[in-house]
Structure formats: C-alpha cells, structure tokens
Amino acid sequence: MSEPLKIDQFKGMNNVDPRRDVASPHVIHNLDVTQKGVLSKRAGYVKIATLVNAHSLFAFETDLYCFAEGSVYTFSLWRVSQNGDLTEVGEIVSDNVVYSVKLENFVYLASKSWLKILNITTGVLRDWGVAVPTVAPIVTVVSGSLPAGAYKLCFTTTDAEGRMSGAGPITSVELASSGKIAISNTAGYDVWITDTNGSEFYYAGNVSSIEQPVDIDILPTLLVRPPEPMEHVVFWNGRIWGSIGKDVVYSEPFAYEWFKDENFLPFEDDIVMIADSNGGLFIGTKTKTYFVDAELNISTVDNVGVVTGTLTKTSFTKLGQDIPVWVTQKGIVAGVEGKVVYLTVEKVKFDVGAKGASIFTRKKGMAKLMTSMEQPSSVGFGDSVTAEVIRNGKVINVAEFQRDQQDDMVLSESVVDEVV
C-alpha cells in the first residue's frame, strides 16, 4: 500500500512550472487557499434580485446600483437594497457599458453614448454639465457714458442648482465715442463684457444694457463646454478623466462638469482602461500600457494589451494600499509607482477573452481578487498551456472536450491565485 501524501501547506495553483511540487496543484477548483496554506471550500452565492440584462454594477453604502432593461423605461438605472428590493431610479438611453466615479454625494456616470450624474441624496438623475448658449448677444449702440473703444460680449446660463454653463458665441462691438450698449436678447442669460479694448470678460449681470465699465468678477468658463460621452472614467489629481476613442480627455481642476477642447492626451490605439494611482494614471490599450505622471508626461510601461473591464482596486502587504489591478494578455498585473508588476505570470496562465470584470473582496480577514472573463471564441475555455477544463469536477483534455462538442453542456473554469 502506498504511503499517504503529506502536504503541510498548499502554495496555490500552478499550471506553468512543470517542476512544481505537490503543494502547488495543477488545478484548484472551487476552493480558496488561505494565508495559512489551507484549502477551504468556497461558499455559494445567493440570488437576491432578478433583472434582465443587468450590467455595470456599483455600490454606495448599503445599496447596489446597476443598469438593466426597465419596467417604466426601455433601459434604466436600478437600485438594489440589501434585502433585494428594486427601485427603478431613472431612464438611460442605451444599454452600453457604464463607468462611474463617486465624488461626495454625486456619482458621475459615463458611457460611449450618454452621460448623467446621480444625486445620491435625492436619488435623481440629471445631465452632466449645462448646455452652452448657442446665441450671441444682439447689440446696438445708443447714447451713454461707456468709454469709447472695442468691447466683446457673451452669454452664460445658470441652472436651478447654481451650475454655470460655458460661454456662448461672442459679439464684438466698437464705440467710436462714449455711449451705451443695448442688448435685445438677454432673457434667461447672464451677460459678460470685456473691459475697454481688453480681452478678459467680466460679469455685467442679467441686464439689457451696459453703460458703465465692469471689472470685478472674471468669467471662469470661457471656452468651457460639457463633456462628450466617454468611457473608463476615473478621478485623479483634482480632475475627472475619461476616454473617447484614442484620446484621454479631462475636466478643469475641481470643476468636473467643465471640459475644454484642448484638454486631451492622444494615444496610438483605442483606450480600453484608465487606472488612477498615487503617482499618475495607467492607460491601457489592446497592445500597450502607458503611464501618465502629474506633469502629463507619457511613457510606455508594458508592451502587452489590457483586457477591457478587468480593472479593480486592492491592497497588498508588500505593494501598498489602493493599488490598481487588471488583466493583460499575460495574466494579472498591478500598477505600482509607475511600473507594471506581474502577479501570476509564473504561477497561472490562462486564455483571456475580449473583456471581463474584476472585484476585490475581504471576508473573514481573507483578501480575494476575483476576475471573470468572457471566454475566447476559438476553443471556449481557458488555460492554453494545458488545454484542460473543469467539467462537473473532472479534469478533461482537449480531445475529450472535442468529442463531446455535440453535447449541450456548460463549461466553467475557475482559477484562484492568492497574492499577499
């Protein structure tokens, strides 16, 4: 009779190194490896609510939010309470993936086709930014005491919450002698005017004429506009950042609804990830990863593509707190001090899909990073090194899988790699 196999501590799954010992099994399925090296059966999951085509989950205090098909609207934002109660918060215009940034009591929501802001206190959705006036002041010169010279005027609007728009089209007017500027279309607009022969705009008020110079309150929103639909939004260094195609765009400092055409950083390929960190931003495309520092210098830090949607934040004993983690074509990585640190490349290799999702949790003191990926279309399962899958708790190889292709079976692969 063979001797019993003694394993003091499990070291985690390893399907890369053929010289691995028995404490590093080739496959670990539906088990967690604790910090003490003990295998622990995973707990199951409980369904608390049912929605149709739910996606883009985010949380605030005790409630969860997600997007799904609506009952009142075609597509809606839903709030899910701890006991599973559903509230249809408001309408959205498409079912695109939604990215979110929470700042104080507001959640800034962005997708490639629409933008909204959720007021957590009131539960109300509103537009992100105030529309810029499309009309220029219509002026005539009449007698008065405004000094002779060149002037420029423009409009802004302010909504019920006190949010100011960007400046609208500019009107230029020349006073050959002292006079007064009469404005015929000021209804609903605030008027701004430059000083005599100047370029700085000052607040004149909601007035229909200007006869005296004004030079106190400077216009803060010249060339400002609301953001355009964007993806991968984050908050960093006092600004909100997002991506539109190959460009990274960003707001004015601490003015998250004010954007300018000049505020962008161009890249070679479409952006699929923006990760904020203490020292800068990691920008991911399908072919490379870049780092942007506080001076907006851009450097290439990894020549490997990023898997869309796999970004999350976690904490490590060795690497620090609030560290961005994502999946590349070579495995799970962390962004630390402007560098990409590979976490699984020497232990676990798996095929990656076009997109995925990740979450960091802590339960009973155990930190867990979980990543779920859309399976590649070529074979239908992961682990290209061994080409093995788990089916009903049994490891099968490619040949067995292909023989069973005619069966309508559901395959699932589970990879756990603990990094502490």
C-alpha positions in Angstrom: 0.0 0.0 0.0 1.3 3.4 -0.9 2.3 5.9 1.8 -0.1 8.7 2.5 0.8 12.0 0.8 1.5 14.7 3.4 1.2 18.4 2.4 1.9 20.9 5.2 0.8 23.9 3.3 -0.7 24.5 -0.1 1.0 27.2 -2.1 -1.7 27.9 -4.6 -2.4 26.7 -8.2 0.5 26.4 -10.7 0.0 25.3 -14.3 3.1 26.9 -15.6 6.1 25.3 -13.9 6.5 21.6 -14.7 8.8 21.3 -11.7 6.1 22.4 -9.2 5.7 20.3 -6.1 2.6 18.7 -4.8 1.8 21.7 -2.7 1.1 23.6 -5.9 -1.6 21.6 -7.7 -2.1 21.9 -11.4 -5.8 22.8 -10.9 -7.6 24.2 -7.9 -11.4 24.1 -8.5 -14.0 25.8 -6.2 -11.5 26.1 -3.4 -9.7 29.0 -1.8 -6.1 28.8 -0.5 -5.9 30.6 2.8 -2.9 32.6 4.1 -2.1 29.6 6.2 -2.0 27.3 3.2 -5.2 25.5 3.9 -7.7 24.6 1.2 -11.2 26.0 2.0 -14.3 25.2 0.1 -15.9 28.2 -1.4 -19.2 29.4 -0.2 -22.1 29.6 -2.6 -24.0 32.6 -3.9 -27.5 33.7 -3.1 -29.6 35.5 -5.7 -31.4 38.5 -4.1 -32.9 40.1 -7.2 -33.8 39.4 -10.8 -33.2 41.9 -13.7 -33.0 41.5 -17.4 -29.5 42.0 -18.9 -28.1 43.7 -15.8 -24.6 45.1 -16.0 -22.2 47.9 -14.8 -22.6 47.4 -11.1 -21.5 49.9 -8.5 -22.2 50.4 -4.8 -22.9 53.2 -2.3 -23.1 52.5 1.4 -25.8 49.7 1.8 -27.2 49.9 -1.7 -26.1 48.5 -5.0 -26.8 50.1 -8.4 -26.8 48.6 -11.8 -28.2 49.1 -15.3 -30.7 46.8 -17.0 -33.9 46.7 -19.0 -36.6 48.8 -17.4 -40.2 48.3 -16.5 -41.1 52.0 -17.0 -38.4 52.8 -19.5 -36.6 50.8 -22.1 -33.3 51.0 -20.2 -33.0 52.1 -16.6 -30.7 52.7 -13.6 -31.8 50.4 -10.8 -31.1 50.5 -7.0 -30.9 47.1 -5.3 -31.2 47.2 -1.5 -29.6 44.6 0.8 -32.8 42.5 1.0 -33.2 42.6 -2.8 -35.8 45.3 -3.1 -35.6 47.0 -6.5 -36.2 50.7 -7.3 -36.2 52.0 -10.9 -34.2 55.2 -10.4 -34.4 56.7 -13.9 -34.1 56.4 -17.6 -30.9 55.9 -19.6 -30.7 56.0 -23.4 -28.9 52.7 -24.2 -27.5 49.5 -22.7 -23.8 50.4 -23.3 -21.3 49.6 -20.5 -21.4 52.3 -17.9 -18.4 53.6 -15.9 -18.8 55.5 -12.7 -16.9 57.9 -10.4 -18.3 58.8 -6.9 -17.4 62.3 -5.5 -19.1 63.3 -2.3 -22.9 62.8 -2.9 -22.7 62.6 -6.6 -22.0 59.7 -8.9 -20.7 60.7 -12.4 -22.0 58.1 -14.9 -20.4 57.8 -18.4 -20.8 55.6 -21.4 -19.9 55.9 -25.1 -23.4 57.1 -25.9 -24.6 59.2 -22.9 -23.6 60.9 -19.6 -25.6 61.5 -16.4 -25.0 62.5 -12.8 -26.8 60.6 -10.0 -27.5 62.7 -6.8 -27.3 60.0 -4.1 -29.2 62.2 -1.6 -32.2 62.8 -3.8 -32.0 59.8 -6.0 -32.4 61.9 -9.1 -30.5 61.6 -12.4 -29.5 64.8 -14.2 -27.4 65.9 -17.1 -23.6 66.1 -16.7 -22.9 69.7 -17.5 -25.0 72.7 -18.5 -25.5 73.3 -22.2 -23.6 76.3 -23.7 -25.8 79.1 -25.1 -26.0 78.9 -28.9 -26.8 82.5 -29.5 -24.6 85.6 -29.3 -25.7 88.9 -27.8 -27.6 91.2 -30.3 -26.4 94.7 -29.6 -27.0 98.3 -30.7 -25.1 101.4 -29.6 -27.0 104.3 -28.2 -26.0 107.4 -26.3 -24.4 106.9 -22.9 -21.3 107.2 -20.8 -19.4 103.9 -21.5 -15.9 104.9 -22.7 -15.1 104.7 -26.4 -13.3 101.6 -27.5 -13.6 98.0 -28.5 -15.8 95.6 -26.5 -16.8 91.9 -26.6 -19.9 90.3 -25.1 -21.1 86.8 -24.5 -23.8 84.9 -22.6 -23.8 82.1 -20.0 -26.7 80.4 -18.3 -27.1 79.1 -14.7 -29.5 76.3 -13.8 -31.6 75.9 -10.7 -28.8 74.2 -8.8 -26.4 77.1 -9.5 -24.3 75.3 -12.1 -22.9 77.7 -14.7 -22.5 76.9 -18.4 -19.6 77.7 -20.7 -19.6 81.0 -22.6 -21.6 81.2 -25.8 -20.7 82.9 -29.1 -19.0 86.2 -28.8 -20.3 89.5 -30.2 -17.8 92.3 -30.9 -18.8 96.0 -30.9 -16.9 99.3 -31.4 -17.8 102.5 -29.7 -16.4 105.5 -31.7 -17.3 107.8 -28.8 -18.8 107.3 -25.4 -22.1 105.6 -25.5 -24.2 102.6 -24.1 -24.5 99.0 -25.4 -28.1 97.9 -25.6 -28.8 94.1 -25.7 -32.1 92.9 -27.1 -32.0 89.1 -26.4 -30.8 88.8 -22.7 -33.9 86.8 -21.5 -32.6 83.8 -19.5 -28.9 84.7 -19.9 -26.2 86.3 -17.8 -24.2 88.9 -19.7 -20.4 89.2 -19.7 -18.3 92.0 -21.2 -14.7 92.8 -21.6 -13.1 96.0 -20.3 -12.3 98.7 -22.8 -10.0 97.4 -25.5 -9.4 94.3 -23.3 -9.7 90.5 -23.6 -10.8 89.5 -20.1 -14.6 89.0 -19.6 -16.4 90.4 -16.5 -19.8 89.8 -15.1 -22.4 92.5 -16.1 -25.5 90.7 -14.8 -28.8 89.8 -16.3 -29.1 93.2 -17.9 -30.4 94.7 -21.1 -27.9 97.5 -21.4 -24.4 98.4 -20.2 -23.4 102.0 -19.6 -20.6 101.7 -17.0 -17.4 99.6 -17.1 -17.4 96.4 -15.0 -14.2 94.8 -13.8 -14.8 92.7 -10.7 -16.0 89.1 -11.4 -14.0 87.4 -14.1 -15.7 84.8 -16.4 -14.5 81.4 -15.3 -16.0 79.4 -18.2 -14.5 80.9 -21.3 -14.0 78.0 -23.9 -15.7 75.6 -21.4 -18.3 73.1 -22.5 -20.0 70.0 -21.0 -18.2 66.7 -21.6 -18.9 64.4 -24.5 -19.9 60.8 -24.0 -16.8 58.9 -22.8 -15.7 55.7 -21.2 -13.3 54.4 -18.4 -13.8 57.5 -16.2 -11.7 58.0 -13.1 -10.9 60.8 -10.6 -7.3 61.7 -10.2 -5.3 64.8 -9.3 -8.4 67.0 -8.9 -9.9 66.2 -12.3 -12.2 63.6 -13.9 -10.5 61.7 -16.7 -12.1 59.6 -19.4 -11.5 58.2 -22.9 -13.0 58.9 -26.3 -11.6 56.5 -28.9 -7.8 57.1 -28.9 -7.9 60.2 -26.7 -7.8 60.6 -22.9 -9.9 63.7 -22.0 -10.0 65.5 -18.7 -12.0 68.2 -16.9 -10.9 71.5 -15.5 -9.4 71.3 -12.0 -12.1 70.6 -9.4 -14.7 71.6 -11.9 -15.9 68.2 -13.0 -18.6 69.5 -15.4 -16.3 71.8 -17.3 -14.3 70.5 -20.2 -12.3 72.2 -22.9 -11.4 71.1 -26.4 -7.7 71.5 -25.6 -7.8 69.2 -22.6 -6.8 65.8 -24.1 -3.9 63.4 -24.5 -3.6 61.4 -27.8 -2.6 57.7 -28.0 -1.9 55.3 -30.9 -4.8 53.0 -30.3 -8.3 53.0 -28.7 -8.2 53.3 -24.9 -9.6 50.3 -23.0 -8.5 51.2 -19.5 -7.7 54.2 -17.3 -6.4 53.3 -13.9 -5.7 56.0 -11.3 -2.8 55.5 -8.8 -0.9 57.6 -6.3 1.7 58.8 -8.8 -0.3 59.0 -12.0 -2.5 57.2 -14.5 -2.0 53.9 -16.2 -3.5 54.0 -19.7 -4.3 50.6 -21.3 -4.9 49.8 -25.0 -5.2 46.4 -26.6 -1.5 46.4 -27.5 0.3 48.5 -24.8 0.2 50.1 -21.3 1.3 53.6 -20.7 1.9 55.7 -17.6 1.0 59.4 -17.3 2.6 61.4 -14.5 1.4 64.6 -12.8 3.2 66.7 -15.4 1.3 64.8 -18.2 4.5 63.1 -19.4 3.6 59.8 -21.1 5.8 56.7 -21.0 5.3 53.1 -22.2 5.5 50.7 -19.3 4.3 47.4 -20.8 4.1 46.2 -24.4 1.2 43.9 -23.6 -2.5 44.6 -24.2 -5.1 45.1 -21.5 -8.4 43.2 -21.2 -11.3 45.6 -21.1 -13.3 45.8 -17.9 -10.9 43.9 -15.6 -9.7 46.9 -13.6 -10.3 46.9 -9.9 -8.5 48.2 -6.8 -7.0 46.2 -4.0 -4.4 46.3 -1.2 -1.3 44.2 -0.7 1.0 43.7 2.3 4.1 44.3 0.1 2.9 46.6 -2.6 0.7 49.0 -0.7 -2.9 50.2 -0.4 -5.5 51.1 -3.0 -3.4 49.5 -5.9 -4.9 49.2 -9.4 -5.0 45.6 -10.6 -6.1 44.4 -14.1 -5.7 41.5 -16.5 -3.3 41.6 -19.5 -2.7 39.1 -22.3 -0.1 37.5 -20.0 -2.0 37.5 -16.7 -3.0 39.6 -13.7 -0.9 42.6 -13.0 -0.7 45.6 -10.6 0.2 49.2 -11.2 2.8 50.3 -8.7 4.8 53.6 -8.7 4.6 54.0 -12.4 5.5 50.3 -13.2 3.6 47.2 -14.1 4.1 44.3 -11.6 3.1 40.8 -12.8 1.4 38.8 -10.2 0.5 35.5 -11.8 2.7 35.0 -14.8 5.0 32.5 -13.1 2.1 30.5 -11.5 -1.0 30.6 -13.5 -1.5 31.0 -17.3 -5.0 31.3 -18.9 -6.5 32.4 -22.1 -8.2 35.8 -21.9 -11.3 37.0 -23.6 -12.0 40.3 -25.2 -13.5 41.7 -21.9 -14.0 40.8 -18.3 -14.8 42.1 -14.8 -13.0 42.1 -11.5 -13.7 42.7 -7.9 -11.7 42.8 -4.6 -13.4 41.4 -1.5 -12.3 40.7 2.1 -14.2 38.0 4.1 -13.2 36.7 7.5 -9.9 38.5 7.1 -9.0 36.9 3.8 -8.4 39.2 0.8 -9.6 37.8 -2.5 -9.3 39.2 -6.0 -11.8 37.6 -8.4 -11.7 38.0 -12.1 -14.4 36.7 -14.5 -13.7 36.8 -18.3 -15.7 36.3 -21.4 -14.3 33.1 -22.8 -12.3 33.2 -26.0 -14.2 32.2 -29.1 -11.6 29.9 -30.6 -11.9 27.0 -28.1 -14.3 28.0 -25.5 -12.2 27.6 -22.4 -9.0 28.9 -20.8 -5.5 27.6 -19.9 -3.7 27.4 -23.2 -0.7 25.7 -21.6 -2.5 22.5 -20.6 -5.7 23.0 -22.7 -7.7 21.5 -19.8 -11.1 22.4 -18.4 -13.2 21.5 -15.4 -16.4 19.7 -16.2 -18.5 18.6 -13.2 -15.4 18.4 -11.1 -13.4 16.3 -13.5 -10.3 17.4 -15.5 -10.6 16.6 -19.2 -8.3 17.3 -22.0 -8.9 18.8 -25.5 -9.6 15.5 -27.2 -12.3 14.6 -24.7 -13.8 18.0 -25.0 -13.9 17.9 -28.8 -15.5 14.5 -28.7 -18.3 16.0 -26.6 -18.8 19.1 -28.7 -22.2 17.7 -29.9 -23.5 17.7 -26.3 -25.2 20.8 -25.0 -23.0 21.1 -21.9 -22.0 24.1 -19.9 -18.3 24.5 -19.2 -16.9 26.7 -16.5 -13.3 27.3 -15.5 -12.2 28.6 -12.1 -8.8 30.0 -11.4 -7.8 31.2 -8.0 -4.4 32.8 -7.3 -3.8 34.5 -4.0 -1.3 37.3 -3.7 -0.5 38.7 -0.3 
